[in-house]
């Protein structure tokens, strides 16, 4: 019986090493000139942004934005300078003009309901970023900012 348990434990450890090993290597320092790429699906709907996971250790990420809502949405990625929140305009939208060019990492614009678009952000440095929809529209004479309604989330590059 003890011999059987040892064999099982050795087998489990071997499987765990095969599964965990690549994950540990992915978090290790990358040799110069080499990049790692992650593909992260993101679901957009009124009024939320839900990435499949909210962190990565990859330095390039392809975001696949699926609009599961009924309105047009977009997905924007911006680095949060010093971890501070994005500046906001009077209408509640993120002030994209105030985001430094080096911190604007990419976007997929005007994604119709039921459709998907993608973009790749490359050479990401560790830190906090924000994924958000910055659509502003008029509904029944009222200004509606998707950002102000909560369509944003923090995304971390480790």
BELTASUL-V490992 format. One record per residue. N is the residue number from 0. RES is the residue in one small letter. BURIAL is + if it has 16 or more other C-alpha atoms within 10 Angstrom, else -. Layout:
n->(N & N)
res->(RES & RES)
burial->(BURIAL & BURIAL)
This chain:
n->(0 & 1 & 2 & 3 & 4 & 5 & 6 & 7 & 8 & 9 & 10 & 11 & 12 & 13 & 14 & 15 & 16 & 17 & 18 & 19 & 20 & 21 & 22 & 23 & 24 & 25 & 26 & 27 & 28 & 29 & 30 & 31 & 32 & 33 & 34 & 35 & 36 & 37 & 38 & 39 & 40 & 41 & 42 & 43 & 44 & 45 & 46 & 47 & 48 & 49 & 50 & 51 & 52 & 53 & 54 & 55 & 56 & 57 & 58 & 59 & 60 & 61 & 62 & 63 & 64 & 65 & 66 & 67 & 68 & 69 & 70 & 71 & 72 & 73 & 74 & 75 & 76 & 77 & 78 & 79 & 80 & 81 & 82 & 83 & 84 & 85 & 86 & 87 & 88 & 89 & 90 & 91 & 92 & 93 & 94 & 95 & 96 & 97 & 98 & 99 & 100 & 101 & 102 & 103 & 104 & 105 & 106 & 107 & 108 & 109 & 110 & 111 & 112 & 113 & 114 & 115 & 116 & 117 & 118 & 119 & 120 & 121 & 122 & 123 & 124 & 125 & 126 & 127 & 128 & 129 & 130 & 131 & 132 & 133 & 134 & 135 & 136 & 137 & 138 & 139 & 140 & 141 & 142 & 143 & 144 & 145 & 146 & 147 & 148 & 149 & 150 & 151 & 152 & 153 & 154 & 155 & 156 & 157)
res->(x & x & x & x & x & x & x & x & x & x & x & x & x & x & x & x & x & x & x & x & x & x & x & x & x & x & x & x & x & x & x & x & x & x & x & x & x & x & x & x & x & x & x & x & x & x & x & x & x & x & x & x & x & x & x & x & x & x & x & x & x & x & x & x & x & x & x & x & x & x & x & x & x & x & x & x & x & x & x & x & x & x & x & x & x & x & x & x & x & x & x & x & x & x & x & x & x & x & x & x & x & x & x & x & x & x & x & x & x & x & x & x & x & x & x & x & x & x & x & x & x & x & x & x & x & x & x & x & x & x & x & x & x & x & x & x & x & x & x & x & x & x & x & x & x & x & x & x & x & x & x & x & x & x & x & x & x & x)
burial->(- & - & - & - & - & - & - & - & - & - & - & - & - & - & - & - & - & - & - & - & - & - & - & - & - & - & - & - & - & - & - & - & - & - & - & - & + & - & + & + & + & + & + & + & + & + & + & + & + & + & + & - & - & + & + & + & + & + & + & + & + & - & + & + & + & + & + & + & + & - & + & + & + & + & + & + & + & + & + & + & - & - & - & - & - & + & - & - & - & - & - & + & + & + & - & + & - & - & + & - & - & - & - & + & + & + & + & + & + & + & + & + & + & - & - & + & + & + & + & + & + & + & - & + & - & - & - & + & + & + & + & + & + & + & + & + & - & - & - & - & - & - & - & + & + & + & + & + & - & - & + & + & + & + & + & + & + & -)
